[in-house]
Structure formats: C-alpha cells, structure tokens
Amino acid sequence: MKPHIVADGNLRLRQDKKFQTRLQELSNSIRARHVAELAKAGFFRRLVLRWRIATEVRKEQRKLKPSHQSLYISRIAPRV
C-alpha cells in the first residue's frame, strides 16, 4: 500500500462520517457492556464506573487513530 501524504489528514479523518460512526459504535458497545453494573451501583460506584468506561473508550479509540507522530495517513480509517 502506497502512503498518501495529506496536508490536513488528521482533520479530514476526524471529519469523516464513516470514521465517526465507527468511533460511536465502539463507544456504544463499551457502554452497553456496563449497563447492568451501572444500574445496580450507587452514586460513588457510578462515578468510578463512568471513569473506567471513559478510560476504556479512549484506549480503544487510540488503537483506531493514527499516531500523533505519523507523517502520513494511509487509509487508516476502519471499514464499517
């Protein structure tokens, strides 16, 4: 696969509808796994769970996004 150097590649990727849809699906699937636990939890436990969910979402999203040090993006957006 040939690398494609794009001047505003990161901005274009963030604005891509398919990529945004994929990120949203990822976020929804992670939240869906914790629905039952959130329903049973008290106030402070919910705060901890929300923090853990947000951390997990960020971790998984980082896997999909190109590195901040990359000079190019080569069709990095996952196919839906």
mmCIF file as gemmi writes it, N, C-alpha and C atoms, coordinates in Angstrom:
data_model
loop_
_atom_site.group_PDB
_atom_site.id
_atom_site.type_symbol
_atom_site.label_atom_id
_atom_site.label_alt_id
_atom_site.label_comp_id
_atom_site.label_asym_id
_atom_site.label_entity_id
_atom_site.label_seq_id
_atom_site.pdbx_PDB_ins_code
_atom_site.Cartn_x
_atom_site.Cartn_y
_atom_site.Cartn_z
_atom_site.occupancy
_atom_site.B_iso_or_equiv
_atom_site.pdbx_formal_charge
_atom_site.auth_seq_id
_atom_site.auth_asym_id
_atom_site.pdbx_PDB_model_num
ATOM 1 N N . MET Axp A 1 ? 0.842 -1.161 0 1 0 ? 1 A 1
ATOM 2 C CA . MET Axp A 1 ? 0 0 0 1 0 ? 1 A 1
ATOM 3 C C . MET Axp A 1 ? 0.895 1.234 0 1 0 ? 1 A 1
ATOM 4 N N . LYS Axp A 2 ? 0.649 2.141 -0.921 1 0 ? 2 A 1
ATOM 5 C CA . LYS Axp A 2 ? 1.449 3.358 -1.002 1 0 ? 2 A 1
ATOM 6 C C . LYS Axp A 2 ? 0.965 4.372 0.043 1 0 ? 2 A 1
ATOM 7 N N . PRO Axp A 3 ? 1.893 5.03 0.707 1 0 ? 3 A 1
ATOM 8 C CA . PRO Axp A 3 ? 1.48 6.068 1.652 1 0 ? 3 A 1
ATOM 9 C C . PRO Axp A 3 ? 0.958 7.281 0.892 1 0 ? 3 A 1
ATOM 10 N N . HIS Axp A 4 ? -0.063 7.889 1.448 1 0 ? 4 A 1
ATOM 11 C CA . HIS Axp A 4 ? -0.635 9.097 0.862 1 0 ? 4 A 1
ATOM 12 C C . HIS Axp A 4 ? -0.384 10.257 1.813 1 0 ? 4 A 1
ATOM 13 N N . ILE Axp A 5 ? 0.456 11.179 1.413 1 0 ? 5 A 1
ATOM 14 C CA . ILE Axp A 5 ? 0.745 12.331 2.258 1 0 ? 5 A 1
ATOM 15 C C . ILE Axp A 5 ? -0.375 13.343 2.063 1 0 ? 5 A 1
ATOM 16 N N . VAL Axp A 6 ? -0.998 13.711 3.166 1 0 ? 6 A 1
ATOM 17 C CA . VAL Axp A 6 ? -2.135 14.619 3.133 1 0 ? 6 A 1
ATOM 18 C C . VAL Axp A 6 ? -1.84 15.765 4.091 1 0 ? 6 A 1
ATOM 19 N N . ALA Axp A 7 ? -1.985 16.984 3.609 1 0 ? 7 A 1
ATOM 20 C CA . ALA Axp A 7 ? -1.639 18.153 4.417 1 0 ? 7 A 1
ATOM 21 C C . ALA Axp A 7 ? -2.485 18.241 5.683 1 0 ? 7 A 1
ATOM 22 N N . ASP Axp A 8 ? -3.763 17.996 5.587 1 0 ? 8 A 1
ATOM 23 C CA . ASP Axp A 8 ? -4.642 18.098 6.747 1 0 ? 8 A 1
ATOM 24 C C . ASP Axp A 8 ? -5.298 16.75 7.036 1 0 ? 8 A 1
ATOM 25 N N . GLY Axp A 9 ? -4.504 15.695 6.999 1 0 ? 9 A 1
ATOM 26 C CA . GLY Axp A 9 ? -5.012 14.338 7.139 1 0 ? 9 A 1
ATOM 27 C C . GLY Axp A 9 ? -5.736 14.079 8.44 1 0 ? 9 A 1
ATOM 28 N N . ASN Axp A 10 ? -5.216 14.58 9.551 1 0 ? 10 A 1
ATOM 29 C CA . ASN Axp A 10 ? -5.85 14.344 10.846 1 0 ? 10 A 1
ATOM 30 C C . ASN Axp A 10 ? -7.22 15.016 10.908 1 0 ? 10 A 1
ATOM 31 N N . LEU Axp A 11 ? -7.316 16.236 10.416 1 0 ? 11 A 1
ATOM 32 C CA . LEU Axp A 11 ? -8.594 16.945 10.391 1 0 ? 11 A 1
ATOM 33 C C . LEU Axp A 11 ? -9.595 16.224 9.5 1 0 ? 11 A 1
ATOM 34 N N . ARG Axp A 12 ? -9.147 15.785 8.342 1 0 ? 12 A 1
ATOM 35 C CA . ARG Axp A 12 ? -10.033 15.082 7.417 1 0 ? 12 A 1
ATOM 36 C C . ARG Axp A 12 ? -10.521 13.772 8.017 1 0 ? 12 A 1
ATOM 37 N N . LEU Axp A 13 ? -9.65 13.078 8.715 1 0 ? 13 A 1
ATOM 38 C CA . LEU Axp A 13 ? -10.044 11.83 9.348 1 0 ? 13 A 1
ATOM 39 C C . LEU Axp A 13 ? -11.091 12.081 10.424 1 0 ? 13 A 1
ATOM 40 N N . ARG Axp A 14 ? -10.88 13.093 11.256 1 0 ? 14 A 1
ATOM 41 C CA . ARG Axp A 14 ? -11.842 13.415 12.31 1 0 ? 14 A 1
ATOM 42 C C . ARG Axp A 14 ? -13.197 13.808 11.745 1 0 ? 14 A 1
ATOM 43 N N . GLN Axp A 15 ? -13.237 14.376 10.549 1 0 ? 15 A 1
ATOM 44 C CA . GLN Axp A 15 ? -14.493 14.805 9.944 1 0 ? 15 A 1
ATOM 45 C C . GLN Axp A 15 ? -15.152 13.724 9.098 1 0 ? 15 A 1
ATOM 46 N N . ASP Axp A 16 ? -14.472 12.622 8.878 1 0 ? 16 A 1
ATOM 47 C CA . ASP Axp A 16 ? -15 11.544 8.054 1 0 ? 16 A 1
ATOM 48 C C . ASP Axp A 16 ? -16.19 10.881 8.746 1 0 ? 16 A 1
ATOM 49 N N . LYS Axp A 17 ? -17.315 10.777 8.044 1 0 ? 17 A 1
ATOM 50 C CA . LYS Axp A 17 ? -18.545 10.235 8.627 1 0 ? 17 A 1
ATOM 51 C C . LYS Axp A 17 ? -18.396 8.756 9.007 1 0 ? 17 A 1
ATOM 52 N N . LYS Axp A 18 ? -17.738 7.973 8.17 1 0 ? 18 A 1
ATOM 53 C CA . LYS Axp A 18 ? -17.56 6.554 8.471 1 0 ? 18 A 1
ATOM 54 C C . LYS Axp A 18 ? -16.699 6.363 9.709 1 0 ? 18 A 1
ATOM 55 N N . PHE Axp A 19 ? -15.658 7.16 9.821 1 0 ? 19 A 1
ATOM 56 C CA . PHE Axp A 19 ? -14.782 7.061 10.98 1 0 ? 19 A 1
ATOM 57 C C . PHE Axp A 19 ? -15.518 7.476 12.25 1 0 ? 19 A 1
ATOM 58 N N . GLN Axp A 20 ? -16.298 8.551 12.183 1 0 ? 20 A 1
ATOM 59 C CA . GLN Axp A 20 ? -17.083 8.999 13.33 1 0 ? 20 A 1
ATOM 60 C C . GLN Axp A 20 ? -18.102 7.939 13.73 1 0 ? 20 A 1
ATOM 61 N N . THR Axp A 21 ? -18.715 7.3 12.74 1 0 ? 21 A 1
ATOM 62 C CA . THR Axp A 21 ? -19.677 6.239 13.025 1 0 ? 21 A 1
ATOM 63 C C . THR Axp A 21 ? -19 5.082 13.735 1 0 ? 21 A 1
ATOM 64 N N . ARG Axp A 22 ? -17.811 4.72 13.272 1 0 ? 22 A 1
ATOM 65 C CA . ARG Axp A 22 ? -17.058 3.623 13.89 1 0 ? 22 A 1
ATOM 66 C C . ARG Axp A 22 ? -16.69 3.961 15.338 1 0 ? 22 A 1
ATOM 67 N N . LEU Axp A 23 ? -16.262 5.188 15.588 1 0 ? 23 A 1
ATOM 68 C CA . LEU Axp A 23 ? -15.933 5.597 16.957 1 0 ? 23 A 1
ATOM 69 C C . LEU Axp A 23 ? -17.167 5.556 17.853 1 0 ? 23 A 1
ATOM 70 N N . GLN Axp A 24 ? -18.305 5.992 17.329 1 0 ? 24 A 1
ATOM 71 C CA . GLN Axp A 24 ? -19.546 5.99 18.104 1 0 ? 24 A 1
ATOM 72 C C . GLN Axp A 24 ? -20.002 4.566 18.409 1 0 ? 24 A 1
ATOM 73 N N . GLU Axp A 25 ? -19.891 3.672 17.43 1 0 ? 25 A 1
ATOM 74 C CA . GLU Axp A 25 ? -20.248 2.268 17.655 1 0 ? 25 A 1
ATOM 75 C C . GLU Axp A 25 ? -19.356 1.641 18.728 1 0 ? 25 A 1
ATOM 76 N N . LEU Axp A 26 ? -18.081 1.968 18.672 1 0 ? 26 A 1
ATOM 77 C CA . LEU Axp A 26 ? -17.143 1.465 19.669 1 0 ? 26 A 1
ATOM 78 C C . LEU Axp A 26 ? -17.534 1.945 21.063 1 0 ? 26 A 1
ATOM 79 N N . SER Axp A 27 ? -17.823 3.214 21.178 1 0 ? 27 A 1
ATOM 80 C CA . SER Axp A 27 ? -18.219 3.8 22.454 1 0 ? 27 A 1
ATOM 81 C C . SER Axp A 27 ? -19.521 3.169 22.964 1 0 ? 27 A 1
ATOM 82 N N . ASN Axp A 28 ? -20.492 2.998 22.084 1 0 ? 28 A 1
ATOM 83 C CA . ASN Axp A 28 ? -21.774 2.397 22.477 1 0 ? 28 A 1
ATOM 84 C C . ASN Axp A 28 ? -21.608 0.959 22.939 1 0 ? 28 A 1
ATOM 85 N N . SER Axp A 29 ? -20.757 0.197 22.261 1 0 ? 29 A 1
ATOM 86 C CA . SER Axp A 29 ? -20.568 -1.208 22.638 1 0 ? 29 A 1
ATOM 87 C C . SER Axp A 29 ? -19.905 -1.326 24.009 1 0 ? 29 A 1
ATOM 88 N N . ILE Axp A 30 ? -18.978 -0.447 24.297 1 0 ? 30 A 1
ATOM 89 C CA . ILE Axp A 30 ? -18.317 -0.479 25.611 1 0 ? 30 A 1
ATOM 90 C C . ILE Axp A 30 ? -19.312 -0.094 26.701 1 0 ? 30 A 1
ATOM 91 N N . ARG Axp A 31 ? -20.106 0.934 26.449 1 0 ? 31 A 1
ATOM 92 C CA . ARG Axp A 31 ? -21.106 1.345 27.442 1 0 ? 31 A 1
ATOM 93 C C . ARG Axp A 31 ? -22.166 0.265 27.648 1 0 ? 31 A 1
ATOM 94 N N . ALA Axp A 32 ? -22.543 -0.423 26.578 1 0 ? 32 A 1
ATOM 95 C CA . ALA Axp A 32 ? -23.569 -1.472 26.674 1 0 ? 32 A 1
ATOM 96 C C . ALA Axp A 32 ? -23.104 -2.622 27.571 1 0 ? 32 A 1
ATOM 97 N N . ARG Axp A 33 ? -21.813 -2.887 27.581 1 0 ? 33 A 1
ATOM 98 C CA . ARG Axp A 33 ? -21.288 -3.954 28.432 1 0 ? 33 A 1
ATOM 99 C C . ARG Axp A 33 ? -21.422 -3.642 29.918 1 0 ? 33 A 1
ATOM 100 N N . HIS Axp A 34 ? -21.515 -2.37 30.253 1 0 ? 34 A 1
ATOM 101 C CA . HIS Axp A 34 ? -21.531 -1.964 31.659 1 0 ? 34 A 1
ATOM 102 C C . HIS Axp A 34 ? -22.893 -1.481 32.148 1 0 ? 34 A 1
ATOM 103 N N . VAL Axp A 35 ? -23.93 -1.624 31.336 1 0 ? 35 A 1
ATOM 104 C CA . VAL Axp A 35 ? -25.254 -1.11 31.696 1 0 ? 35 A 1
ATOM 105 C C . VAL Axp A 35 ? -25.786 -1.756 32.969 1 0 ? 35 A 1
ATOM 106 N N . ALA Axp A 36 ? -25.711 -3.069 33.064 1 0 ? 36 A 1
ATOM 107 C CA . ALA Axp A 36 ? -26.248 -3.763 34.231 1 0 ? 36 A 1
ATOM 108 C C . ALA Axp A 36 ? -25.519 -3.355 35.507 1 0 ? 36 A 1
ATOM 109 N N . GLU Axp A 37 ? -24.212 -3.238 35.414 1 0 ? 37 A 1
ATOM 110 C CA . GLU Axp A 37 ? -23.423 -2.856 36.583 1 0 ? 37 A 1
ATOM 111 C C . GLU Axp A 37 ? -23.726 -1.41 37.004 1 0 ? 37 A 1
ATOM 112 N N . LEU Axp A 38 ? -23.928 -0.544 36.035 1 0 ? 38 A 1
ATOM 113 C CA . LEU Axp A 38 ? -24.271 0.846 36.347 1 0 ? 38 A 1
ATOM 114 C C . LEU Axp A 38 ? -25.641 0.949 37.002 1 0 ? 38 A 1
ATOM 115 N N . ALA Axp A 39 ? -26.572 0.107 36.579 1 0 ? 39 A 1
ATOM 116 C CA . ALA Axp A 39 ? -27.922 0.147 37.137 1 0 ? 39 A 1
ATOM 117 C C . ALA Axp A 39 ? -27.935 -0.228 38.619 1 0 ? 39 A 1
ATOM 118 N N . LYS Axp A 40 ? -27.068 -1.128 39.028 1 0 ? 40 A 1
ATOM 119 C CA . LYS Axp A 40 ? -27.02 -1.588 40.424 1 0 ? 40 A 1
ATOM 120 C C . LYS Axp A 40 ? -26.177 -0.683 41.315 1 0 ? 40 A 1
ATOM 121 N N . ALA Axp A 41 ? -25.302 0.1 40.731 1 0 ? 41 A 1
ATOM 122 C CA . ALA Axp A 41 ? -24.306 0.854 41.505 1 0 ? 41 A 1
ATOM 123 C C . ALA Axp A 41 ? -24.909 2.075 42.185 1 0 ? 41 A 1
ATOM 124 N N . GLY Axp A 42 ? -24.284 2.41 43.297 1 0 ? 42 A 1
ATOM 125 C CA . GLY Axp A 42 ? -24.647 3.632 43.99 1 0 ? 42 A 1
ATOM 126 C C . GLY Axp A 42 ? -23.938 4.829 43.344 1 0 ? 42 A 1
ATOM 127 N N . PHE Axp A 43 ? -24.091 5.989 43.949 1 0 ? 43 A 1
ATOM 128 C CA . PHE Axp A 43 ? -23.573 7.225 43.373 1 0 ? 43 A 1
ATOM 129 C C . PHE Axp A 43 ? -22.06 7.175 43.138 1 0 ? 43 A 1
ATOM 130 N N . PHE Axp A 44 ? -21.299 6.872 44.165 1 0 ? 44 A 1
ATOM 131 C CA . PHE Axp A 44 ? -19.841 6.888 44.036 1 0 ? 44 A 1
ATOM 132 C C . PHE Axp A 44 ? -19.336 5.759 43.143 1 0 ? 44 A 1
ATOM 133 N N . ARG Axp A 45 ? -19.98 4.612 43.213 1 0 ? 45 A 1
ATOM 134 C CA . ARG Axp A 45 ? -19.594 3.5 42.348 1 0 ? 45 A 1
ATOM 135 C C . ARG Axp A 45 ? -19.851 3.851 40.874 1 0 ? 45 A 1
ATOM 136 N N . ARG Axp A 46 ? -20.961 4.565 40.603 1 0 ? 46 A 1
ATOM 137 C CA . ARG Axp A 46 ? -21.242 5.017 39.235 1 0 ? 46 A 1
ATOM 138 C C . ARG Axp A 46 ? -20.173 5.974 38.734 1 0 ? 46 A 1
ATOM 139 N N . LEU Axp A 47 ? -19.704 6.851 39.605 1 0 ? 47 A 1
ATOM 140 C CA . LEU Axp A 47 ? -18.635 7.767 39.214 1 0 ? 47 A 1
ATOM 141 C C . LEU Axp A 47 ? -17.379 6.995 38.816 1 0 ? 47 A 1
ATOM 142 N N . VAL Axp A 48 ? -17.023 5.998 39.607 1 0 ? 48 A 1
ATOM 143 C CA . VAL Axp A 48 ? -15.851 5.174 39.318 1 0 ? 48 A 1
ATOM 144 C C . VAL Axp A 48 ? -16.056 4.403 38.021 1 0 ? 48 A 1
ATOM 145 N N . LEU Axp A 49 ? -17.24 3.833 37.839 1 0 ? 49 A 1
ATOM 146 C CA . LEU Axp A 49 ? -17.532 3.083 36.618 1 0 ? 49 A 1
ATOM 147 C C . LEU Axp A 49 ? -17.486 3.984 35.381 1 0 ? 49 A 1
ATOM 148 N N . ARG Axp A 50 ? -18.048 5.163 35.485 1 0 ? 50 A 1
ATOM 149 C CA . ARG Axp A 50 ? -18.01 6.102 34.343 1 0 ? 50 A 1
ATOM 150 C C . ARG Axp A 50 ? -16.576 6.483 33.999 1 0 ? 50 A 1
ATOM 151 N N . TRP Axp A 51 ? -15.751 6.66 35.016 1 0 ? 51 A 1
ATOM 152 C CA . TRP Axp A 51 ? -14.341 6.969 34.78 1 0 ? 51 A 1
ATOM 153 C C . TRP Axp A 51 ? -13.661 5.805 34.074 1 0 ? 51 A 1
ATOM 154 N N . ARG Axp A 52 ? -13.925 4.58 34.523 1 0 ? 52 A 1
ATOM 155 C CA . ARG Axp A 52 ? -13.325 3.397 33.891 1 0 ? 52 A 1
ATOM 156 C C . ARG Axp A 52 ? -13.819 3.216 32.456 1 0 ? 52 A 1
ATOM 157 N N . ILE Axp A 53 ? -15.101 3.472 32.221 1 0 ? 53 A 1
ATOM 158 C CA . ILE Axp A 53 ? -15.662 3.368 30.868 1 0 ? 53 A 1
ATOM 159 C C . ILE Axp A 53 ? -14.996 4.388 29.959 1 0 ? 53 A 1
ATOM 160 N N . ALA Axp A 54 ? -14.87 5.617 30.431 1 0 ? 54 A 1
ATOM 161 C CA . ALA Axp A 54 ? -14.226 6.666 29.625 1 0 ? 54 A 1
ATOM 162 C C . ALA Axp A 54 ? -12.78 6.306 29.308 1 0 ? 54 A 1
ATOM 163 N N . THR Axp A 55 ? -12.085 5.728 30.283 1 0 ? 55 A 1
ATOM 164 C CA . THR Axp A 55 ? -10.704 5.302 30.061 1 0 ? 55 A 1
ATOM 165 C C . THR Axp A 55 ? -10.639 4.199 29.014 1 0 ? 55 A 1
ATOM 166 N N . GLU Axp A 56 ? -11.544 3.248 29.103 1 0 ? 56 A 1
ATOM 167 C CA . GLU Axp A 56 ? -11.577 2.145 28.142 1 0 ? 56 A 1
ATOM 168 C C . GLU Axp A 56 ? -11.917 2.65 26.734 1 0 ? 56 A 1
ATOM 169 N N . VAL Axp A 57 ? -12.848 3.58 26.641 1 0 ? 57 A 1
ATOM 170 C CA . VAL Axp A 57 ? -13.217 4.154 25.341 1 0 ? 57 A 1
ATOM 171 C C . VAL Axp A 57 ? -12.016 4.864 24.72 1 0 ? 57 A 1
ATOM 172 N N . ARG Axp A 58 ? -11.327 5.685 25.507 1 0 ? 58 A 1
ATOM 173 C CA . ARG Axp A 58 ? -10.148 6.387 24.987 1 0 ? 58 A 1
ATOM 174 C C . ARG Axp A 58 ? -9.065 5.414 24.543 1 0 ? 58 A 1
ATOM 175 N N . LYS Axp A 59 ? -8.856 4.355 25.315 1 0 ? 59 A 1
ATOM 176 C CA . LYS Axp A 59 ? -7.84 3.359 24.978 1 0 ? 59 A 1
ATOM 177 C C . LYS Axp A 59 ? -8.159 2.682 23.65 1 0 ? 59 A 1
ATOM 178 N N . GLU Axp A 60 ? -9.408 2.294 23.448 1 0 ? 60 A 1
ATOM 179 C CA . GLU Axp A 60 ? -9.804 1.628 22.211 1 0 ? 60 A 1
ATOM 180 C C . GLU Axp A 60 ? -9.793 2.595 21.027 1 0 ? 60 A 1
ATOM 181 N N . GLN Axp A 61 ? -10.162 3.854 21.258 1 0 ? 61 A 1
ATOM 182 C CA . GLN Axp A 61 ? -10.14 4.836 20.176 1 0 ? 61 A 1
ATOM 183 C C . GLN Axp A 61 ? -8.713 5.124 19.728 1 0 ? 61 A 1
ATOM 184 N N . ARG Axp A 62 ? -7.767 5.113 20.659 1 0 ? 62 A 1
ATOM 185 C CA . ARG Axp A 62 ? -6.362 5.334 20.301 1 0 ? 62 A 1
ATOM 186 C C . ARG Axp A 62 ? -5.85 4.264 19.343 1 0 ? 62 A 1
ATOM 187 N N . LYS Axp A 63 ? -6.391 3.052 19.46 1 0 ? 63 A 1
ATOM 188 C CA . LYS Axp A 63 ? -5.983 1.973 18.565 1 0 ? 63 A 1
ATOM 189 C C . LYS Axp A 63 ? -6.428 2.241 17.129 1 0 ? 63 A 1
ATOM 190 N N . LEU Axp A 64 ? -7.532 2.945 16.965 1 0 ? 64 A 1
ATOM 191 C CA . LEU Axp A 64 ? -8.066 3.223 15.633 1 0 ? 64 A 1
ATOM 192 C C . LEU Axp A 64 ? -7.431 4.449 14.986 1 0 ? 64 A 1
ATOM 193 N N . LYS Axp A 65 ? -7.035 5.393 15.803 1 0 ? 65 A 1
ATOM 194 C CA . LYS Axp A 65 ? -6.499 6.646 15.275 1 0 ? 65 A 1
ATOM 195 C C . LYS Axp A 65 ? -5.018 6.494 14.924 1 0 ? 65 A 1
ATOM 196 N N . PRO Axp A 66 ? -4.563 7.261 13.939 1 0 ? 66 A 1
ATOM 197 C CA . PRO Axp A 66 ? -3.136 7.22 13.607 1 0 ? 66 A 1
ATOM 198 C C . PRO Axp A 66 ? -2.304 7.859 14.716 1 0 ? 66 A 1
ATOM 199 N N . SER Axp A 67 ? -1.051 7.528 14.758 1 0 ? 67 A 1
ATOM 200 C CA . SER Axp A 67 ? -0.143 8.066 15.756 1 0 ? 67 A 1
ATOM 201 C C . SER Axp A 67 ? -0.014 9.577 15.585 1 0 ? 67 A 1
ATOM 202 N N . HIS Axp A 68 ? 0.179 10.273 16.688 1 0 ? 68 A 1
ATOM 203 C CA . HIS Axp A 68 ? 0.382 11.716 16.628 1 0 ? 68 A 1
ATOM 204 C C . HIS Axp A 68 ? 1.713 12.055 15.968 1 0 ? 68 A 1
ATOM 205 N N . GLN Axp A 69 ? 2.597 11.09 15.895 1 0 ? 69 A 1
ATOM 206 C CA . GLN Axp A 69 ? 3.903 11.312 15.302 1 0 ? 69 A 1
ATOM 207 C C . GLN Axp A 69 ? 3.965 10.903 13.843 1 0 ? 69 A 1
ATOM 208 N N . SER Axp A 70 ? 2.87 10.373 13.312 1 0 ? 70 A 1
ATOM 209 C CA . SER Axp A 70 ? 2.893 9.904 11.925 1 0 ? 70 A 1
ATOM 210 C C . SER Axp A 70 ? 2.915 11.079 10.956 1 0 ? 70 A 1
ATOM 211 N N . LEU Axp A 71 ? 3.617 10.901 9.87 1 0 ? 71 A 1
ATOM 212 C CA . LEU Axp A 71 ? 3.731 11.938 8.857 1 0 ? 71 A 1
ATOM 213 C C . LEU Axp A 71 ? 2.67 11.793 7.783 1 0 ? 71 A 1
ATOM 214 N N . TYR Axp A 72 ? 2.035 10.656 7.746 1 0 ? 72 A 1
ATOM 215 C CA . TYR Axp A 72 ? 1.011 10.413 6.742 1 0 ? 72 A 1
ATOM 216 C C . TYR Axp A 72 ? -0.043 9.459 7.296 1 0 ? 72 A 1
ATOM 217 N N . ILE Axp A 73 ? -1.182 9.461 6.657 1 0 ? 73 A 1
ATOM 218 C CA . ILE Axp A 73 ? -2.227 8.531 6.984 1 0 ? 73 A 1
ATOM 219 C C . ILE Axp A 73 ? -2.471 7.685 5.751 1 0 ? 73 A 1
ATOM 220 N N . SER Axp A 74 ? -2.398 6.407 5.896 1 0 ? 74 A 1
ATOM 221 C CA . SER Axp A 74 ? -2.54 5.515 4.753 1 0 ? 74 A 1
ATOM 222 C C . SER Axp A 74 ? -3.794 4.686 4.9 1 0 ? 74 A 1
ATOM 223 N N . ARG Axp A 75 ? -4.917 5.238 4.531 1 0 ? 75 A 1
ATOM 224 C CA . ARG Axp A 75 ? -6.22 4.561 4.608 1 0 ? 75 A 1
ATOM 225 C C . ARG Axp A 75 ? -6.401 3.893 5.959 1 0 ? 75 A 1
ATOM 226 N N . ILE Axp A 76 ? -6.234 4.671 6.997 1 0 ? 76 A 1
ATOM 227 C CA . ILE Axp A 76 ? -6.239 4.145 8.356 1 0 ? 76 A 1
ATOM 228 C C . ILE Axp A 76 ? -7.649 3.928 8.901 1 0 ? 76 A 1
ATOM 229 N N . ALA Axp A 77 ? -8.628 4.623 8.365 1 0 ? 77 A 1
ATOM 230 C CA . ALA Axp A 77 ? -9.977 4.516 8.884 1 0 ? 77 A 1
ATOM 231 C C . ALA Axp A 77 ? -10.498 3.096 8.674 1 0 ? 77 A 1
ATOM 232 N N . PRO Axp A 78 ? -11.046 2.49 9.725 1 0 ? 78 A 1
ATOM 233 C CA . PRO Axp A 78 ? -11.541 1.121 9.598 1 0 ? 78 A 1
ATOM 234 C C . PRO Axp A 78 ? -12.759 1.064 8.7 1 0 ? 78 A 1
ATOM 235 N N . ARG Axp A 79 ? -12.919 -0.043 8.044 1 0 ? 79 A 1
ATOM 236 C CA . ARG Axp A 79 ? -14.076 -0.228 7.168 1 0 ? 79 A 1
ATOM 237 C C . ARG Axp A 79 ? -15.239 -0.709 7.997 1 0 ? 79 A 1
ATOM 238 N N . VAL Axp A 80 ? -16.374 -0.134 7.757 1 0 ? 80 A 1
ATOM 239 C CA . VAL Axp A 80 ? -17.575 -0.496 8.514 1 0 ? 80 A 1
ATOM 240 C C . VAL Axp A 80 ? -18.408 -1.446 7.709 1 0 ? 80 A 1
